[in-house]
Amino acid sequence: MEEKYKLVYKRLEAMVSMEHDLIANMANVAALLHETFGWWWTGFYRVDGESLVLGPFQGPMACTRIPFGRGVCGTAWERRETIIVPDVEQFPGHIACSSLSRSEIVVPIFKDDAVVGVLDIDSKELSAFDQTDAIWLEKIVALL
């Protein structure tokens, strides 16, 4: 897993250095992560006032808006920290955009010390994410 992340990071570092548009970079990050790791849903939500609005993603249709502090995404935004959920059914207030999602990781994206969005990844498998994922995904979103 570590080797896959190293290769993905190098590819994304080169790609992001050549493009300044955030949405374009989010789209390619979501695509490369989704293709490489085969997760159920891989994408971004962007801060828009007091909610997160759906951004570029790969996977099935998703929730369009998530309020601050709600669900895993809104909670990661509120806490300003990565959240790993081994079983989404055990997360209080989980927002089920898809009943097939079993575990989730959400990584906040910072700009000038403010959260400007989150990377949200869902898996059909329980306990699909760990600290290795958190560390590398935090490095990846820092490229944005």
FENUR-V314197 format. One record per backbone hydrogen bond with DSSP energy under -1.0 kcal/mol. CO is the residue of the C=O (numbers start at 1). NH is the residue of the N-H. If there is no record, write none. Layout:
co/nh
CO/NH
CO/NH
This chain:
co/nh
1/5
2/6
3/7
4/8
5/9
6/10
7/11
8/12
9/13
10/14
11/15
12/16
13/17
15/18
21/25
22/26
23/27
24/28
25/29
26/30
27/31
28/32
29/33
30/34
31/35
32/36
33/37
34/38
41/122
42/58
43/120
44/55
45/118
46/53
48/51
50/68
51/48
52/66
53/46
56/44
58/42
64/54
66/52
67/70
70/74
71/75
72/76
73/77
74/69
74/78
75/79
76/80
76/81
83/106
85/104
86/127
87/90
88/91
91/94
95/97
98/101
102/88
103/123
104/85
105/121
106/83
107/119
109/116
111/114
114/111
116/47
117/109
118/45
119/107
120/43
121/105
122/40
122/41
123/102
123/103
130/134
131/135
132/136
133/137
134/138
135/139
136/140
137/141
138/142
140/143
141/144
